[in-house]
Amino acid sequence: MKTTLEIPDPLFRQAKSVAAKQGVPLRELVSEALAEKLQRQDGVQKPWINQFGELRDLRKETARINKIIQAEFDQVER
């Protein structure tokens, strides 16, 4: 689909430069950037989340490990 966008001149020049360095058309660079931005808006902000999940199941384990570490530090401080 074709559309018209108003892009500030400095941003346009930077995008055009990056596209040229990557050897891709500006429309491809803009499409990829927009797709990445929209994906982040859907809650997938970190690429590793797709692979490993949000690690919510490790909260209890992390708390357990932190307690052990704190107990060790308490012994060292005495």
All heavy atoms as a GROMACS GRO file, in nm:
protein
  634
    1MET      N    1   0.084  -0.117   0.000
    1MET     CA    2   0.000   0.000   0.000
    1MET      C    3   0.089   0.124   0.000
    1MET      O    4   0.189   0.129   0.070
    1MET     CB    5  -0.090   0.001   0.124
    1MET     CG    6  -0.178   0.119   0.132
    1MET     SD    7  -0.291   0.098   0.268
    1MET     CE    8  -0.286   0.258   0.334
    2LYS      N    9   0.051   0.222  -0.074
    2LYS     CA   10   0.125   0.347  -0.078
    2LYS      C   11   0.057   0.448   0.012
    2LYS      O   12  -0.066   0.452   0.023
    2LYS     CB   13   0.133   0.402  -0.220
    2LYS     CG   14   0.221   0.321  -0.310
    2LYS     CD   15   0.234   0.388  -0.444
    2LYS     CE   16   0.326   0.308  -0.532
    2LYS     NZ   17   0.354   0.377  -0.658
    3THR      N   18   0.139   0.531   0.078
    3THR     CA   19   0.086   0.637   0.162
    3THR      C   20   0.187   0.751   0.165
    3THR      O   21   0.300   0.736   0.120
    3THR     CB   22   0.056   0.586   0.305
    3THR    OG1   23  -0.016   0.687   0.375
    3THR    CG2   24   0.181   0.549   0.380
    4THR      N   25   0.147   0.861   0.221
    4THR     CA   26   0.236   0.976   0.235
    4THR      C   27   0.253   1.004   0.384
    4THR      O   28   0.155   1.008   0.459
    4THR     CB   29   0.176   1.100   0.166
    4THR    OG1   30   0.154   1.070   0.028
    4THR    CG2   31   0.268   1.219   0.179
    5LEU      N   32   0.379   1.023   0.424
    5LEU     CA   33   0.410   1.053   0.563
    5LEU      C   34   0.491   1.181   0.570
    5LEU      O   35   0.572   1.209   0.482
    5LEU     CB   36   0.492   0.940   0.626
    5LEU     CG   37   0.429   0.803   0.633
    5LEU    CD1   38   0.532   0.702   0.678
    5LEU    CD2   39   0.312   0.805   0.729
    6GLU      N   40   0.473   1.255   0.676
    6GLU     CA   41   0.560   1.370   0.703
    6GLU      C   42   0.664   1.325   0.804
    6GLU      O   43   0.630   1.284   0.915
    6GLU     CB   44   0.480   1.488   0.757
    6GLU     CG   45   0.396   1.556   0.652
    6GLU     CD   46   0.335   1.685   0.703
    6GLU    OE1   47   0.399   1.752   0.788
    6GLU    OE2   48   0.225   1.716   0.659
    7ILE      N   49   0.790   1.331   0.763
    7ILE     CA   50   0.901   1.290   0.849
    7ILE      C   51   0.993   1.410   0.864
    7ILE      O   52   1.028   1.474   0.764
    7ILE     CB   53   0.978   1.172   0.786
    7ILE    CG1   54   0.884   1.053   0.765
    7ILE    CG2   55   1.098   1.133   0.870
    7ILE    CD1   56   0.946   0.938   0.688
    8PRO      N   57   1.033   1.443   0.987
    8PRO     CA   58   1.125   1.556   1.004
    8PRO      C   59   1.252   1.535   0.921
    8PRO      O   60   1.302   1.423   0.908
    8PRO     CB   61   1.156   1.555   1.154
    8PRO     CG   62   1.041   1.481   1.216
    8PRO     CD   63   0.996   1.381   1.114
    9ASP      N   64   1.303   1.644   0.864
    9ASP     CA   65   1.420   1.636   0.776
    9ASP      C   66   1.538   1.562   0.837
    9ASP      O   67   1.596   1.474   0.772
    9ASP     CB   68   1.463   1.775   0.731
    9ASP     CG   69   1.366   1.837   0.630
    9ASP    OD1   70   1.288   1.760   0.569
    9ASP    OD2   71   1.368   1.960   0.615
   10PRO      N   72   1.578   1.591   0.962
   10PRO     CA   73   1.694   1.519   1.018
   10PRO      C   74   1.670   1.368   1.028
   10PRO      O   75   1.759   1.289   1.001
   10PRO     CB   76   1.711   1.580   1.158
   10PRO     CG   77   1.642   1.713   1.151
   10PRO     CD   78   1.530   1.697   1.053
   11LEU      N   79   1.548   1.329   1.065
   11LEU     CA   80   1.516   1.187   1.076
   11LEU      C   81   1.517   1.122   0.938
   11LEU      O   82   1.567   1.010   0.921
   11LEU     CB   83   1.379   1.169   1.143
   11LEU     CG   84   1.332   1.025   1.164
   11LEU    CD1   85   1.430   0.947   1.250
   11LEU    CD2   86   1.193   1.025   1.226
   12PHE      N   87   1.464   1.192   0.839
   12PHE     CA   88   1.463   1.140   0.702
   12PHE      C   89   1.605   1.119   0.653
   12PHE      O   90   1.637   1.014   0.596
   12PHE     CB   91   1.388   1.236   0.609
   12PHE     CG   92   1.393   1.194   0.466
   12PHE    CD1   93   1.311   1.091   0.419
   12PHE    CD2   94   1.480   1.255   0.377
   12PHE    CE1   95   1.316   1.051   0.286
   12PHE    CE2   96   1.486   1.215   0.244
   12PHE     CZ   97   1.404   1.114   0.199
   13ARG      N   98   1.692   1.218   0.674
   13ARG     CA   99   1.832   1.206   0.628
   13ARG      C  100   1.902   1.089   0.698
   13ARG      O  101   1.975   1.012   0.635
   13ARG     CB  102   1.908   1.336   0.653
   13ARG     CG  103   1.871   1.446   0.554
   13ARG     CD  104   1.967   1.564   0.562
   13ARG     NE  105   1.961   1.634   0.690
   13ARG     CZ  106   1.874   1.730   0.718
   13ARG    NH1  107   1.785   1.768   0.629
   13ARG    NH2  108   1.877   1.789   0.836
   14GLN      N  109   1.878   1.074   0.827
   14GLN     CA  110   1.940   0.963   0.900
   14GLN      C  111   1.888   0.829   0.849
   14GLN      O  112   1.966   0.736   0.827
   14GLN     CB  113   1.911   0.977   1.050
   14GLN     CG  114   1.979   0.871   1.134
   14GLN     CD  115   1.949   0.887   1.282
   14GLN    OE1  116   1.863   0.964   1.322
   14GLN    NE2  117   2.018   0.810   1.364
   15ALA      N  118   1.759   0.819   0.827
   15ALA     CA  119   1.700   0.694   0.777
   15ALA      C  120   1.753   0.662   0.638
   15ALA      O  121   1.787   0.547   0.607
   15ALA     CB  122   1.548   0.703   0.776
   16LYS      N  123   1.761   0.762   0.553
   16LYS     CA  124   1.811   0.743   0.417
   16LYS      C  125   1.956   0.696   0.421
   16LYS      O  126   1.995   0.605   0.346
   16LYS     CB  127   1.799   0.876   0.341
   16LYS     CG  128   1.820   0.868   0.195
   16LYS     CD  129   1.694   0.825   0.127
   16LYS     CE  130   1.710   0.852  -0.022
   16LYS     NZ  131   1.625   0.770  -0.101
   17SER      N  132   2.035   0.751   0.511
   17SER     CA  133   2.176   0.713   0.526
   17SER      C  134   2.189   0.568   0.574
   17SER      O  135   2.268   0.491   0.521
   17SER     CB  136   2.245   0.807   0.624
   17SER     OG  137   2.376   0.766   0.650
   18VAL      N  138   2.109   0.532   0.674
   18VAL     CA  139   2.114   0.395   0.727
   18VAL      C  140   2.070   0.296   0.621
   18VAL      O  141   2.133   0.191   0.603
   18VAL     CB  142   2.026   0.382   0.854
   18VAL    CG1  143   2.007   0.237   0.894
   18VAL    CG2  144   2.086   0.462   0.969
   19ALA      N  145   1.966   0.329   0.548
   19ALA     CA  146   1.920   0.240   0.440
   19ALA      C  147   2.029   0.220   0.336
   19ALA      O  148   2.053   0.108   0.290
   19ALA     CB  149   1.793   0.298   0.376
   20ALA      N  150   2.096   0.328   0.299
   20ALA     CA  151   2.204   0.319   0.200
   20ALA      C  152   2.318   0.232   0.252
   20ALA      O  153   2.371   0.148   0.179
   20ALA     CB  154   2.254   0.459   0.164
   21LYS      N  155   2.355   0.250   0.378
   21LYS     CA  156   2.463   0.170   0.438
   21LYS      C  157   2.426   0.021   0.440
   21LYS      O  158   2.512  -0.064   0.425
   21LYS     CB  159   2.494   0.218   0.579
   21LYS     CG  160   2.567   0.349   0.582
   21LYS     CD  161   2.591   0.394   0.725
   21LYS     CE  162   2.653   0.534   0.728
   21LYS     NZ  163   2.664   0.587   0.863
   22GLN      N  164   2.298  -0.007   0.464
   22GLN     CA  165   2.253  -0.147   0.469
   22GLN      C  166   2.223  -0.202   0.330
   22GLN      O  167   2.200  -0.322   0.315
   22GLN     CB  168   2.128  -0.159   0.557
   22GLN     CG  169   2.154  -0.133   0.703
   22GLN     CD  170   2.030  -0.148   0.788
   22GLN    OE1  171   1.922  -0.186   0.742
   22GLN    NE2  172   2.043  -0.119   0.916
   23GLY      N  173   2.221  -0.114   0.231
   23GLY     CA  174   2.193  -0.158   0.095
   23GLY      C  175   2.048  -0.200   0.074
   23GLY      O  176   2.019  -0.290  -0.004
   24VAL      N  177   1.958  -0.134   0.146
   24VAL     CA  178   1.815  -0.164   0.131
   24VAL      C  179   1.741  -0.037   0.094
   24VAL      O  180   1.785   0.074   0.126
   24VAL     CB  181   1.755  -0.224   0.261
   24VAL    CG1  182   1.821  -0.355   0.296
   24VAL    CG2  183   1.764  -0.127   0.376
   25PRO      N  184   1.627  -0.050   0.028
   25PRO     CA  185   1.547   0.069  -0.002
   25PRO      C  186   1.493   0.131   0.126
   25PRO      O  187   1.470   0.062   0.226
   25PRO     CB  188   1.432   0.015  -0.088
   25PRO     CG  189   1.470  -0.122  -0.129
   25PRO     CD  190   1.569  -0.172  -0.030
   26LEU      N  191   1.470   0.261   0.123
   26LEU     CA  192   1.417   0.331   0.239
   26LEU      C  193   1.284   0.271   0.283
   26LEU      O  194   1.259   0.254   0.403
   26LEU     CB  195   1.400   0.480   0.208
   26LEU     CG  196   1.344   0.566   0.321
   26LEU    CD1  197   1.436   0.562   0.443
   26LEU    CD2  198   1.323   0.709   0.274
   27ARG      N  199   1.199   0.233   0.188
   27ARG     CA  200   1.068   0.177   0.224
   27ARG      C  201   1.085   0.048   0.305
   27ARG      O  202   1.007   0.020   0.396
   27ARG     CB  203   0.982   0.155   0.100
   27ARG     CG  204   1.028   0.048   0.008
   27ARG     CD  205   0.936   0.036  -0.116
   27ARG     NE  206   0.985  -0.062  -0.208
   27ARG     CZ  207   1.084  -0.044  -0.295
   27ARG    NH1  208   1.146   0.073  -0.299
   27ARG    NH2  209   1.121  -0.139  -0.376
   28GLU      N  210   1.187  -0.032   0.273
   28GLU     CA  211   1.211  -0.156   0.348
   28GLU      C  212   1.257  -0.124   0.490
   28GLU      O  213   1.212  -0.186   0.586
   28GLU     CB  214   1.315  -0.242   0.275
   28GLU     CG  215   1.339  -0.376   0.341
   28GLU     CD  216   1.438  -0.462   0.263
   28GLU    OE1  217   1.443  -0.450   0.139
   28GLU    OE2  218   1.510  -0.540   0.327
   29LEU      N  219   1.348  -0.029   0.504
   29LEU     CA  220   1.397   0.011   0.636
   29LEU      C  221   1.281   0.062   0.722
   29LEU      O  222   1.267   0.023   0.838
   29LEU     CB  223   1.505   0.119   0.624
   29LEU     CG  224   1.560   0.169   0.756
   29LEU    CD1  225   1.659   0.067   0.812
   29LEU    CD2  226   1.623   0.304   0.741
   30VAL      N  227   1.197   0.146   0.664
   30VAL     CA  228   1.083   0.203   0.738
   30VAL      C  229   0.984   0.092   0.776
   30VAL      O  230   0.935   0.088   0.889
   30VAL     CB  231   1.014   0.314   0.656
   30VAL    CG1  232   0.885   0.358   0.723
   30VAL    CG2  233   1.109   0.432   0.639
   31SER      N  234   0.959   0.000   0.684
   31SER     CA  235   0.866  -0.110   0.713
   31SER      C  236   0.918  -0.196   0.827
   31SER      O  237   0.843  -0.234   0.917
   31SER     CB  238   0.844  -0.196   0.589
   31SER     OG  239   0.775  -0.124   0.491
   32GLU      N  240   1.049  -0.228   0.824
   32GLU     CA  241   1.108  -0.310   0.931
   32GLU      C  242   1.103  -0.237   1.064
   32GLU      O  243   1.070  -0.296   1.167
   32GLU     CB  244   1.252  -0.346   0.896
   32GLU     CG  245   1.265  -0.446   0.784
   32GLU     CD  246   1.410  -0.472   0.744
   32GLU    OE1  247   1.503  -0.417   0.809
   32GLU    OE2  248   1.430  -0.546   0.647
   33ALA      N  249   1.136  -0.108   1.063
   33ALA     CA  250   1.136  -0.030   1.187
   33ALA      C  251   0.996  -0.022   1.246
   33ALA      O  252   0.977  -0.037   1.367
   33ALA     CB  253   1.192   0.109   1.161
   34LEU      N  254   0.898  -0.002   1.160
   34LEU     CA  255   0.759   0.006   1.206
   34LEU      C  256   0.712  -0.129   1.261
   34LEU      O  257   0.649  -0.135   1.367
   34LEU     CB  258   0.667   0.052   1.092
   34LEU     CG  259   0.520   0.069   1.125
   34LEU    CD1  260   0.500   0.168   1.239
   34LEU    CD2  261   0.444   0.114   1.002
   35ALA      N  262   0.748  -0.236   1.194
   35ALA     CA  263   0.711  -0.370   1.241
   35ALA      C  264   0.773  -0.399   1.378
   35ALA      O  265   0.707  -0.452   1.468
   35ALA     CB  266   0.754  -0.475   1.140
   36GLU      N  267   0.900  -0.361   1.396
   36GLU     CA  268   0.966  -0.381   1.526
   36GLU      C  269   0.898  -0.300   1.635
   36GLU      O  270   0.875  -0.349   1.746
   36GLU     CB  271   1.114  -0.342   1.516
   36GLU     CG  272   1.198  -0.441   1.440
   36GLU     CD  273   1.343  -0.396   1.430
   36GLU    OE1  274   1.387  -0.311   1.511
   36GLU    OE2  275   1.412  -0.446   1.340
   37LYS      N  276   0.864  -0.178   1.605
   37LYS     CA  277   0.798  -0.091   1.704
   37LYS      C  278   0.662  -0.148   1.743
   37LYS      O  279   0.627  -0.153   1.862
   37LYS     CB  280   0.781   0.049   1.645
   37LYS     CG  281   0.710   0.146   1.734
   37LYS     CD  282   0.792   0.184   1.854
   37LYS     CE  283   0.724   0.294   1.933
   37LYS     NZ  284   0.796   0.331   2.052
   38LEU      N  285   0.587  -0.194   1.646
   38LEU     CA  286   0.455  -0.251   1.675
   38LEU      C  287   0.467  -0.381   1.753
   38LEU      O  288   0.385  -0.409   1.840
   38LEU     CB  289   0.377  -0.273   1.545
   38LEU     CG  290   0.337  -0.145   1.471
   38LEU    CD1  291   0.274  -0.178   1.338
   38LEU    CD2  292   0.246  -0.058   1.556
   39GLN      N  293   0.567  -0.460   1.724
   39GLN     CA  294   0.588  -0.585   1.798
   39GLN      C  295   0.618  -0.554   1.944
   39GLN      O  296   0.567  -0.619   2.033
   39GLN     CB  297   0.703  -0.664   1.736
   39GLN     CG  298   0.724  -0.799   1.804
   39GLN     CD  299   0.838  -0.877   1.741
   39GLN    OE1  300   0.922  -0.822   1.674
   39GLN    NE2  301   0.839  -1.005   1.765
   40ARG      N  302   0.699  -0.452   1.970
   40ARG     CA  303   0.729  -0.414   2.108
   40ARG      C  304   0.604  -0.366   2.179
   40ARG      O  305   0.588  -0.387   2.298
   40ARG     CB  306   0.836  -0.305   2.112
   40ARG     CG  307   0.976  -0.364   2.104
   40ARG     CD  308   1.080  -0.259   2.125
   40ARG     NE  309   1.130  -0.224   1.992
   40ARG     CZ  310   1.147  -0.103   1.946
   40ARG    NH1  311   1.123   0.001   2.022
   40ARG    NH2  312   1.191  -0.081   1.826
   41GLN      N  313   0.513  -0.302   2.107
   41GLN     CA  314   0.388  -0.255   2.167
   41GLN      C  315   0.300  -0.372   2.209
   41GLN      O  316   0.216  -0.358   2.296
   41GLN     CB  317   0.312  -0.165   2.069
   41GLN     CG  318   0.383  -0.037   2.035
   41GLN     CD  319   0.405   0.053   2.155
   41GLN    OE1  320   0.319   0.065   2.241
   41GLN    NE2  321   0.520   0.116   2.164
   42ASP      N  322   0.319  -0.487   2.147
   42ASP     CA  323   0.239  -0.605   2.179
   42ASP      C  324   0.292  -0.677   2.302
   42ASP      O  325   0.248  -0.786   2.334
   42ASP     CB  326   0.237  -0.703   2.061
   42ASP     CG  327   0.153  -0.651   1.945
   42ASP    OD1  328   0.068  -0.564   1.969
   42ASP    OD2  329   0.174  -0.698   1.832
   43GLY      N  330   0.389  -0.619   2.370
   43GLY     CA  331   0.442  -0.680   2.493
   43GLY      C  332   0.569  -0.759   2.473
   43GLY      O  333   0.629  -0.804   2.569
   44VAL      N  334   0.611  -0.778   2.352
   44VAL     CA  335   0.736  -0.851   2.328
   44VAL      C  336   0.845  -0.747   2.311
   44VAL      O  337   0.871  -0.699   2.202
   44VAL     CB  338   0.726  -0.941   2.202
   44VAL    CG1  339   0.854  -1.016   2.180
   44VAL    CG2  340   0.608  -1.036   2.216
   45GLN      N  341   0.906  -0.709   2.423
   45GLN     CA  342   1.003  -0.601   2.420
   45GLN      C  343   1.147  -0.650   2.408
   45GLN      O  344   1.234  -0.576   2.368
   45GLN     CB  345   0.990  -0.516   2.545
   45GLN     CG  346   0.854  -0.449   2.552
   45GLN     CD  347   0.841  -0.363   2.673
   45GLN    OE1  348   0.937  -0.335   2.742
   45GLN    NE2  349   0.720  -0.319   2.702
   46LYS      N  350   1.171  -0.773   2.444
   46LYS     CA  351   1.307  -0.825   2.440
   46LYS      C  352   1.311  -0.948   2.350
   46LYS      O  353   1.230  -1.038   2.367
   46LYS     CB  354   1.353  -0.860   2.581
   46LYS     CG  355   1.354  -0.739   2.672
   46LYS     CD  356   1.373  -0.780   2.816
   46LYS     CE  357   1.361  -0.662   2.908
   46LYS     NZ  358   1.226  -0.623   2.936
   47PRO      N  359   1.405  -0.953   2.256
   47PRO     CA  360   1.408  -1.066   2.162
   47PRO      C  361   1.419  -1.202   2.232
   47PRO      O  362   1.363  -1.299   2.186
   47PRO     CB  363   1.532  -1.039   2.077
   47PRO     CG  364   1.562  -0.896   2.094
   47PRO     CD  365   1.507  -0.855   2.228
   48TRP      N  366   1.488  -1.208   2.345
   48TRP     CA  367   1.506  -1.336   2.412
   48TRP      C  368   1.375  -1.389   2.470
   48TRP      O  369   1.361  -1.509   2.495
   48TRP     CB  370   1.613  -1.327   2.521
   48TRP     CG  371   1.589  -1.223   2.625
   48TRP    CD1  372   1.636  -1.096   2.626
   48TRP    CD2  373   1.510  -1.234   2.743
   48TRP    NE1  374   1.592  -1.028   2.736
   48TRP    CE2  375   1.515  -1.111   2.811
   48TRP    CE3  376   1.435  -1.338   2.798
   48TRP    CZ2  377   1.450  -1.089   2.931
   48TRP    CZ3  378   1.370  -1.315   2.918
   48TRP    CH2  379   1.378  -1.192   2.983
   49ILE      N  380   1.277  -1.302   2.491
   49ILE     CA  381   1.150  -1.349   2.546
   49ILE      C  382   1.085  -1.449   2.451
   49ILE      O  383   1.023  -1.546   2.494
   49ILE     CB  384   1.056  -1.231   2.575
   49ILE    CG1  385   1.105  -1.157   2.699
   49ILE    CG2  386   0.912  -1.278   2.596
   49ILE    CD1  387   1.024  -1.036   2.737
   50ASN      N  388   1.098  -1.426   2.319
   50ASN     CA  389   1.042  -1.521   2.222
   50ASN      C  390   1.101  -1.660   2.241
   50ASN      O  391   1.034  -1.761   2.225
   50ASN     CB  392   1.068  -1.474   2.080
   50ASN     CG  393   0.989  -1.351   2.045
   50ASN    OD1  394   0.883  -1.327   2.102
   50ASN    ND2  395   1.039  -1.273   1.953
   51GLN      N  396   1.229  -1.665   2.274
   51GLN     CA  397   1.299  -1.793   2.287
   51GLN      C  398   1.280  -1.856   2.424
   51GLN      O  399   1.259  -1.975   2.435
   51GLN     CB  400   1.449  -1.769   2.261
   51GLN     CG  401   1.529  -1.894   2.240
   51GLN     CD  402   1.501  -1.959   2.106
   51GLN    OE1  403   1.445  -1.899   2.017
   51GLN    NE2  404   1.540  -2.082   2.091
   52PHE      N  405   1.290  -1.776   2.530
   52PHE     CA  406   1.296  -1.831   2.665
   52PHE      C  407   1.176  -1.796   2.753
   52PHE      O  408   1.167  -1.842   2.866
   52PHE     CB  409   1.423  -1.784   2.735
   52PHE     CG  410   1.548  -1.823   2.663
   52PHE    CD1  411   1.621  -1.730   2.593
   52PHE    CD2  412   1.590  -1.955   2.661
   52PHE    CE1  413   1.736  -1.766   2.525
   52PHE    CE2  414   1.704  -1.992   2.593
   52PHE     CZ  415   1.777  -1.897   2.524
   53GLY      N  416   1.089  -1.714   2.707
   53GLY     CA  417   0.974  -1.675   2.789
   53GLY      C  418   1.011  -1.564   2.886
   53GLY      O  419   1.121  -1.512   2.885
   54GLU      N  420   0.917  -1.528   2.969
   54GLU     CA  421   0.938  -1.415   3.058
   54GLU      C  422   1.004  -1.453   3.190
   54GLU      O  423   1.028  -1.368   3.274
   54GLU     CB  424   0.805  -1.345   3.083
   54GLU     CG  425   0.753  -1.278   2.958
   54GLU     CD  426   0.627  -1.199   2.984
   54GLU    OE1  427   0.591  -1.177   3.101
   54GLU    OE2  428   0.565  -1.158   2.886
   55LEU      N  429   1.031  -1.579   3.212
   55LEU     CA  430   1.101  -1.627   3.331
   55LEU      C  431   1.024  -1.602   3.460
   55LEU      O  432   1.083  -1.600   3.567
   55LEU     CB  433   1.242  -1.566   3.339
   55LEU     CG  434   1.329  -1.584   3.215
   55LEU    CD1  435   1.461  -1.512   3.231
   55LEU    CD2  436   1.353  -1.731   3.185
   56ARG      N  437   0.894  -1.584   3.453
   56ARG     CA  438   0.814  -1.561   3.574
   56ARG      C  439   0.823  -1.678   3.671
   56ARG      O  440   0.813  -1.660   3.792
   56ARG     CB  441   0.668  -1.537   3.536
   56ARG     CG  442   0.644  -1.402   3.478
   56ARG     CD  443   0.495  -1.374   3.464
   56ARG     NE  444   0.478  -1.243   3.404
   56ARG     CZ  445   0.399  -1.218   3.303
   56ARG    NH1  446   0.325  -1.314   3.251
   56ARG    NH2  447   0.390  -1.097   3.253
   57ASP      N  448   0.839  -1.798   3.617
   57ASP     CA  449   0.844  -1.916   3.703
   57ASP      C  450   0.967  -1.917   3.792
   57ASP      O  451   0.973  -1.995   3.887
   57ASP     CB  452   0.842  -2.044   3.618
   57ASP     CG  453   0.713  -2.057   3.536
   57ASP    OD1  454   0.612  -1.998   3.577
   57ASP    OD2  455   0.715  -2.126   3.434
   58LEU      N  456   1.064  -1.834   3.766
   58LEU     CA  457   1.187  -1.835   3.844
   58LEU      C  458   1.185  -1.737   3.962
   58LEU      O  459   1.283  -1.727   4.034
   58LEU     CB  460   1.307  -1.804   3.753
   58LEU     CG  461   1.333  -1.908   3.644
   58LEU    CD1  462   1.452  -1.866   3.560
   58LEU    CD2  463   1.358  -2.045   3.704
   59ARG      N  464   1.076  -1.667   3.983
   59ARG     CA  465   1.072  -1.570   4.091
   59ARG      C  466   1.096  -1.634   4.228
   59ARG      O  467   1.172  -1.584   4.309
   59ARG     CB  468   0.938  -1.496   4.092
   59ARG     CG  469   0.926  -1.397   3.981
   59ARG     CD  470   0.795  -1.322   3.988
   59ARG     NE  471   0.788  -1.230   3.875
   59ARG     CZ  472   0.677  -1.174   3.835
   59ARG    NH1  473   0.564  -1.200   3.897
   59ARG    NH2  474   0.677  -1.091   3.733
   60LYS      N  475   1.031  -1.747   4.253
   60LYS     CA  476   1.048  -1.815   4.382
   60LYS      C  477   1.192  -1.864   4.397
   60LYS      O  478   1.252  -1.854   4.504
   60LYS     CB  479   0.951  -1.932   4.395
   60LYS     CG  480   0.807  -1.889   4.412
   60LYS     CD  481   0.715  -2.008   4.424
   60LYS     CE  482   0.570  -1.963   4.434
   60LYS     NZ  483   0.478  -2.076   4.440
   61GLU      N  484   1.248  -1.918   4.290
   61GLU     CA  485   1.386  -1.967   4.294
   61GLU      C  486   1.483  -1.851   4.317
   61GLU      O  487   1.578  -1.864   4.394
   61GLU     CB  488   1.420  -2.041   4.163
   61GLU     CG  489   1.559  -2.097   4.159
   61GLU     CD  490   1.583  -2.210   4.259
   61GLU    OE1  491   1.489  -2.258   4.324
   61GLU    OE2  492   1.700  -2.250   4.272
   62THR      N  493   1.459  -1.740   4.254
   62THR     CA  494   1.544  -1.622   4.274
   62THR      C  495   1.537  -1.575   4.418
   62THR      O  496   1.639  -1.542   4.479
   62THR     CB  497   1.502  -1.509   4.178
   62THR    OG1  498   1.514  -1.556   4.044
   62THR    CG2  499   1.589  -1.386   4.196
   63ALA      N  500   1.419  -1.571   4.475
   63ALA     CA  501   1.403  -1.531   4.615
   63ALA      C  502   1.477  -1.627   4.708
   63ALA      O  503   1.543  -1.585   4.803
   63ALA     CB  504   1.256  -1.524   4.652
   64ARG      N  505   1.468  -1.757   4.679
   64ARG     CA  506   1.537  -1.857   4.760
   64ARG      C  507   1.688  -1.836   4.754
   64ARG      O  508   1.757  -1.836   4.857
   64ARG     CB  509   1.501  -1.998   4.711
   64ARG     CG  510   1.557  -2.110   4.796
   64ARG     CD  511   1.526  -2.246   4.737
   64ARG     NE  512   1.606  -2.274   4.619
   64ARG     CZ  513   1.733  -2.315   4.622
   64ARG    NH1  514   1.795  -2.332   4.737
   64ARG    NH2  515   1.798  -2.340   4.511
   65ILE      N  516   1.740  -1.814   4.636
   65ILE     CA  517   1.883  -1.793   4.618
   65ILE      C  518   1.927  -1.664   4.687
   65ILE      O  519   2.033  -1.662   4.753
   65ILE     CB  520   1.919  -1.790   4.468
   65ILE    CG1  521   1.900  -1.930   4.409
   65ILE    CG2  522   2.061  -1.740   4.446
   65ILE    CD1  523   1.908  -1.936   4.258
   66ASN      N  524   1.848  -1.560   4.678
   66ASN     CA  525   1.883  -1.433   4.745
   66ASN      C  526   1.889  -1.450   4.896
   66ASN      O  527   1.974  -1.391   4.962
   66ASN     CB  528   1.783  -1.324   4.707
   66ASN     CG  529   1.806  -1.272   4.567
   66ASN    OD1  530   1.915  -1.282   4.511
   66ASN    ND2  531   1.701  -1.217   4.507
   67LYS      N  532   1.798  -1.531   4.953
   67LYS     CA  533   1.802  -1.558   5.097
   67LYS      C  534   1.930  -1.631   5.135
   67LYS      O  535   1.992  -1.601   5.237
   67LYS     CB  536   1.680  -1.640   5.140
   67LYS     CG  537   1.552  -1.559   5.144
   67LYS     CD  538   1.435  -1.645   5.187
   67LYS     CE  539   1.305  -1.569   5.179
   67LYS     NZ  540   1.188  -1.652   5.214
   68ILE      N  541   1.970  -1.727   5.056
   68ILE     CA  542   2.093  -1.802   5.082
   68ILE      C  543   2.214  -1.709   5.077
   68ILE      O  544   2.301  -1.713   5.164
   68ILE     CB  545   2.109  -1.919   4.983
   68ILE    CG1  546   2.000  -2.024   5.008
   68ILE    CG2  547   2.248  -1.981   4.992
   68ILE    CD1  548   1.991  -2.131   4.899
   69ILE      N  549   2.217  -1.625   4.975
   69ILE     CA  550   2.329  -1.531   4.961
   69ILE      C  551   2.333  -1.436   5.080
   69ILE      O  552   2.440  -1.411   5.136
   69ILE     CB  553   2.317  -1.453   4.828
   69ILE    CG1  554   2.343  -1.548   4.710
   69ILE    CG2  555   2.414  -1.335   4.825
   69ILE    CD1  556   2.312  -1.489   4.574
   70GLN      N  557   2.218  -1.382   5.120
   70GLN     CA  558   2.213  -1.291   5.233
   70GLN      C  559   2.259  -1.360   5.361
   70GLN      O  560   2.332  -1.301   5.440
   70GLN     CB  561   2.072  -1.234   5.252
   70GLN     CG  562   2.064  -1.126   5.357
   70GLN     CD  563   2.154  -1.008   5.327
   70GLN    OE1  564   2.152  -0.956   5.216
   70GLN    NE2  565   2.232  -0.967   5.424
   71ALA      N  566   2.219  -1.485   5.381
   71ALA     CA  567   2.262  -1.560   5.500
   71ALA      C  568   2.414  -1.576   5.501
   71ALA      O  569   2.478  -1.564   5.605
   71ALA     CB  570   2.193  -1.696   5.504
   72GLU      N  571   2.472  -1.603   5.385
   72GLU     CA  572   2.618  -1.617   5.376
   72GLU      C  573   2.687  -1.485   5.407
   72GLU      O  574   2.787  -1.482   5.479
   72GLU     CB  575   2.659  -1.667   5.237
   72GLU     CG  576   2.617  -1.810   5.209
   72GLU     CD  577   2.684  -1.911   5.301
   72GLU    OE1  578   2.804  -1.896   5.333
   72GLU    OE2  579   2.613  -2.006   5.343
   73PHE      N  580   2.634  -1.374   5.354
   73PHE     CA  581   2.694  -1.244   5.382
   73PHE      C  582   2.681  -1.209   5.531
   73PHE      O  583   2.771  -1.150   5.588
   73PHE     CB  584   2.630  -1.136   5.297
   73PHE     CG  585   2.690  -1.123   5.161
   73PHE    CD1  586   2.616  -1.152   5.047
   73PHE    CD2  587   2.823  -1.083   5.143
   73PHE    CE1  588   2.670  -1.141   4.921
   73PHE    CE2  589   2.878  -1.073   5.018
   73PHE     CZ  590   2.804  -1.100   4.906
   74ASP      N  591   2.567  -1.247   5.591
   74ASP     CA  592   2.550  -1.220   5.735
   74ASP      C  593   2.657  -1.294   5.816
   74ASP      O  594   2.709  -1.239   5.913
   74ASP     CB  595   2.411  -1.262   5.780
   74ASP     CG  596   2.302  -1.169   5.730
   74ASP    OD1  597   2.335  -1.058   5.683
   74ASP    OD2  598   2.183  -1.210   5.735
   75GLN      N  599   2.691  -1.414   5.777
   75GLN     CA  600   2.795  -1.491   5.847
   75GLN      C  601   2.932  -1.428   5.829
   75GLN      O  602   3.011  -1.421   5.921
   75GLN     CB  603   2.797  -1.637   5.799
   75GLN     CG  604   2.680  -1.717   5.845
   75GLN     CD  605   2.686  -1.861   5.797
   75GLN    OE1  606   2.781  -1.903   5.736
   75GLN    NE2  607   2.582  -1.936   5.826
   76VAL      N  608   2.960  -1.379   5.709
   76VAL     CA  609   3.090  -1.318   5.681
   76VAL      C  610   3.105  -1.188   5.759
   76VAL      O  611   3.212  -1.159   5.813
   76VAL     CB  612   3.104  -1.291   5.528
   76VAL    CG1  613   3.227  -1.206   5.499
   76VAL    CG2  614   3.109  -1.420   5.451
   77GLU      N  615   2.998  -1.111   5.773
   77GLU     CA  616   3.004  -0.984   5.841
   77GLU      C  617   3.028  -1.000   5.990
   77GLU      O  618   3.084  -0.914   6.056
   77GLU     CB  619   2.875  -0.904   5.816
   77GLU     CG  620   2.866  -0.854   5.674
   77GLU     CD  621   2.734  -0.787   5.642
   77GLU    OE1  622   2.645  -0.781   5.731
   77GLU    OE2  623   2.719  -0.741   5.528
   78ARG      N  624   2.985  -1.113   6.048
   78ARG     CA  625   3.006  -1.136   6.191
   78ARG      C  626   3.148  -1.167   6.213
   78ARG      O  627   3.226  -1.139   6.285
   78ARG     CB  628   2.919  -1.252   6.238
   78ARG     CG  629   2.772  -1.217   6.236
   78ARG     CD  630   2.690  -1.333   6.288
   78ARG     NE  631   2.551  -1.306   6.254
   78ARG     CZ  632   2.461  -1.398   6.236
   78ARG    NH1  633   2.490  -1.524   6.249
   78ARG    NH2  634   2.338  -1.367   6.207
   0.00000   0.00000   0.00000
